[in-house]
Amino acid sequence: MLFQIAAASLAMATPGSAQAAERLYACGDDQVREYDVDTASDAGPRATEIWRWSAATATDLPAAYRTRLLARIDECKPIDEGRAILITASTGGVVVVDRASGRVSFRATAPMAHSASVLPGGRIAVALSLHAQGDRLQVYDRNRSETPLLSRPLPSGHGAVWDERLRRLFVLSHDLIQAYKVGGKHGTSQLSETSRWTLPGRRDGHDLSRRADGLYLVTTDDGVWTFDPREGSFIPFAALNPKLKVKSVDMHGHLAWVQAEESWWAKGFTIANPDGSSPVRVPVEGLHLYKVRWVR
């Protein structure tokens, strides 16, 4: 079911509008919420919730997804130029939701799914974390729900990002970032590892996001780092290093991040300038917040 909040604001922030770079998704529990971010305010960025999707009330999902598999959403990644959202949940579900209608176009059962990325050829890569049937990278055909094409080991899988510029899939695990070349014809998939890099600090990779300049932000147990895949280097990201329990970080014009406050979750997120200056905290009510993602 699609929830409408502040309809006047929503009309100004539809996908493809001039406001596209000023929106972000926040997710946790069984919900994805969208915020319109005003970065022109003299008082600093201001965020207003304008849209919400809840798995519990999605009438086109089987009962297991509504009640259990999407109970703890941990990724809400904009895809298809902002027209859809790729959602994963540590409770075992993966779905693609159409932004305009709230309808589900793809679903899959994936134990401890923590992140995902759309690949060329209508495929989806999912990183699965610690679980008896997890600890792996799984690839699906986007046009066939519940139908995995292949799996690869990925201990404590936490990140998956397709890099169109480098034509590589980057995945994050407990100790490593790995790069894969993706092949295969329609309805099949092949993965060939081309590079791997050991994480810095205390390792325990948690989040991986690509910046507009082609560099990456990666969070570990004891900090946030800038990763350069061409140089294979990790440089402490001064704005957020050292910080413990940073569950997600994303940069697109401005910086946005979630730092756990209660065990694994937070009561709000922070928006700041790219260098971390002028931070503004945005409280989130009634949600165990886990990640935020800018709509690009």
Summary of the structure (lengths in Angstrom):
residues: 296
radius of gyration: 17.7
end to end distance: 24.2
largest distance: 51.8
contacts: 1039
relative contact order: 0.13
helix: 8%
strand: 51%
